[in-house]
């Protein structure tokens, strides 16, 4: 993608299919010295030792870090990462069905919300790969921005990574002027929201983690936003 050999409008998927093979052939044929070393006149699309060495020598250094978003997410998937995704989509106000809360299942509602999220942050997620509309597929660029968004949120609120992973709940970041503008909602009292927002409903399930209140968090007005804080 960075070198202009990617011809598809699809985002990176982590799957080596025909699109990836065609792009790799273009890359190989753009490097005459690589073909000469292989004794070839045309690219093969096979990612072997010489191609790996060529890519390593032409790539930018990669910063390694511990990622919370370890896999791509799409229709039909389930898990804690889907729950966390849904929490963020609700807090970002792109969730289309407020009467339906967090389920941990990636269905059509989650896909619609992901599309809105991607288009909300199109300069970070869509524009780098030449897209104008969201795909609903949570691939590498979407995961990277979710990671960035969470890091910013943790710094702003002062919550550690361990704490955010250890409770079942989320903040809507709704506007507030005083502590009385924020209140707790949700079937398990896990949502911190503003009185100026429509009340959010959530699924009545037995959480696999403690709620923020059980860990000593309080729903407060901080920098004019309703958040869980200690």
C-alpha positions in Angstrom: 0.0 0.0 0.0 2.7 2.5 1.0 4.6 1.9 -2.2 1.6 2.1 -4.5 1.4 -1.5 -5.6 -2.0 -2.2 -3.9 -4.7 -2.0 -6.5 -7.8 -2.9 -4.5 -10.1 -0.6 -2.5 -10.3 -3.2 0.2 -8.5 -2.6 3.5 -5.6 -4.8 4.6 -7.1 -8.1 5.9 -4.2 -10.3 7.1 -5.1 -12.8 4.4 -2.8 -13.6 1.5 -5.1 -13.9 -1.5 -5.1 -13.0 -5.2 -5.0 -9.2 -4.4 -1.9 -9.6 -2.2 -0.2 -11.9 -4.8 -0.8 -9.4 -7.6 0.6 -6.5 -5.5 3.7 -8.6 -4.6 4.3 -9.4 -8.3 4.2 -5.6 -9.0 6.6 -5.0 -6.2 9.0 -7.7 -7.4 8.9 -6.4 -11.0 9.7 -2.9 -9.8 13.0 -4.2 -8.3 15.2 -5.3 -11.3 18.0 -6.3 -9.0 15.6 -8.7 -7.1 14.6 -10.4 -10.3 18.2 -10.7 -11.5 19.2 -12.4 -8.2 16.4 -14.9 -8.8 17.2 -15.4 -12.4 13.7 -14.3 -13.4 12.2 -11.8 -15.9 8.8 -11.6 -14.2 7.5 -11.5 -10.6 6.2 -14.7 -9.1 4.1 -13.5 -6.2 5.9 -16.0 -4.0 7.1 -14.5 -0.7 10.5 -16.2 -0.4 13.8 -15.4 1.2 15.1 -12.9 -1.4 11.8 -11.0 -1.4 11.8 -10.9 2.4 15.3 -9.4 2.4 14.3 -6.8 -0.1 11.2 -5.8 1.9 13.2 -5.6 5.1 15.8 -3.3 3.5 13.1 -1.0 2.0 10.8 -0.9 5.0 10.5 1.7 7.7 11.4 0.5 11.2 8.4 -0.9 13.1 7.7 0.1 16.7 6.5 -2.9 18.6 4.0 -2.5 21.4 1.6 -4.5 23.4 -1.7 -4.3 21.5 -5.1 -4.9 23.0 -6.7 -5.4 19.6 -5.1 -8.6 18.6 -7.3 -9.7 15.8 -9.5 -8.4 13.0 -13.2 -8.3 13.9 -16.2 -8.8 11.5 -19.7 -10.2 11.2 -20.4 -13.3 13.3 -17.5 -13.0 15.7 -17.8 -13.1 19.5 -15.6 -12.3 22.5 -14.4 -9.8 25.0 -12.8 -7.7 22.3 -16.2 -7.4 20.6 -17.7 -6.2 23.9 -15.0 -3.6 24.3 -15.5 -2.5 20.7 -19.3 -2.1 21.4 -18.5 0.0 24.5 -16.4 2.3 22.4 -19.0 2.6 19.7 -21.6 3.5 22.2 -19.3 6.1 23.9 -18.5 7.5 20.5 -22.3 8.0 19.8 -22.3 6.0 16.6 -24.4 3.1 18.0 -27.6 3.1 16.0 -29.8 1.2 18.5 -29.7 2.7 22.0 -32.3 0.2 23.2 -29.9 -2.6 22.5 -26.7 -2.7 24.7 -23.5 -4.6 24.7 -23.8 -8.3 23.6 -20.3 -9.4 22.8 -21.6 -10.6 19.4 -20.6 -8.8 16.1 -23.9 -8.5 14.3 -25.4 -6.1 11.8 -25.9 -3.4 14.4 -22.2 -3.5 15.3 -21.2 -3.5 11.7 -23.4 -0.4 11.1 -21.8 1.4 14.1 -18.3 0.4 12.9 -19.0 2.0 9.5 -20.1 5.2 11.2 -17.0 5.1 13.4 -14.7 4.7 10.4 -16.3 7.5 8.6 -16.2 9.7 11.7 -12.4 9.2 11.8 -11.9 8.8 8.0 -8.7 10.8 8.0 -7.1 8.2 10.3 -8.8 5.0 9.0 -10.1 5.4 5.5 -8.1 8.1 3.7 -4.7 6.3 4.2 -6.0 3.4 2.0 -7.9 5.6 -0.4 -11.4 4.8 0.9 -14.3 7.2 1.2 -16.9 5.0 2.9 -16.6 2.7 5.9 -16.4 -1.0 5.4 -17.7 -2.3 8.7 -14.6 -4.5 8.9 -12.3 -3.9 11.9 -8.9 -4.4 10.2 -5.4 -3.2 11.0 -6.0 0.6 10.5 -9.2 0.5 12.5 -7.5 -1.5 15.3 -4.6 0.9 15.4 -6.9 3.9 15.8 -8.9 2.1 18.5 -5.6 1.5 20.3 -4.7 5.2 19.9 -8.1 6.3 21.1 -7.9 4.2 24.2 -4.4 5.4 25.0 -5.6 9.0 24.8 -8.6 8.3 26.9 -6.5 6.5 29.6 -4.1 9.5 29.8 -6.9 12.0 30.0 -8.8 10.1 32.7 -5.8 8.7 34.5 -6.9 5.1 34.5 -4.3 2.3 34.1 -4.5 -0.4 31.4 -5.1 -3.0 34.1 -8.1 -1.1 35.5 -9.8 -0.6 32.1 -9.5 -4.2 31.4 -10.8 -5.3 34.8 -14.2 -3.8 34.9 -17.5 -4.2 33.0 -18.7 -0.7 32.0 -18.1 2.4 30.0 -18.4 6.2 30.0 -20.4 8.0 27.4 -18.3 11.2 27.7 -21.6 13.2 27.6 -21.4 16.9 28.4 -21.8 18.2 32.0 -21.3 21.4 34.0 -21.6 20.0 37.5 -21.4 16.6 39.3 -25.2 16.6 39.3 -25.3 16.4 35.5 -23.9 12.8 35.5 -25.6 9.7 36.6 -25.3 5.9 36.4 -27.5 3.8 34.0 -27.6 0.4 32.5 -29.1 -2.8 33.7 -25.9 -3.5 35.8 -25.3 0.1 36.7 -22.2 0.0 34.4 -22.8 3.2 32.3 -21.7 6.7 33.3 -23.7 9.2 31.3 -25.0 12.8 31.1 -28.5 13.8 32.0 -28.5 15.7 28.7 -28.3 12.4 26.8 -31.1 9.9 26.1 -30.9 7.2 28.8 -28.9 4.2 27.5 -30.2 0.7 28.0 -28.0 -2.4 28.2 -28.5 -6.1 28.2 -29.4 -7.7 31.6 -26.6 -10.2 31.8 -24.3 -11.5 34.6 -21.0 -9.6 33.9 -17.8 -11.7 33.8 -16.0 -8.7 35.4 -16.9 -6.4 38.3 -18.7 -3.1 37.6 -16.9 0.2 38.0 -18.7 0.9 41.2 -17.6 -2.4 42.7 -14.0 -1.3 42.0 -14.4 2.1 43.7 -15.1 4.2 40.6 -17.6 7.0 40.7 -19.6 8.6 37.8 -18.2 12.2 37.9 -18.0 15.3 35.8 -14.4 15.7 34.7 -13.4 18.4 32.2 -17.1 18.8 31.3 -17.4 15.1 30.4 -19.2 12.4 32.4 -16.6 9.7 33.2 -15.9 6.9 35.6 -13.2 8.2 37.9 -11.6 7.0 41.2 
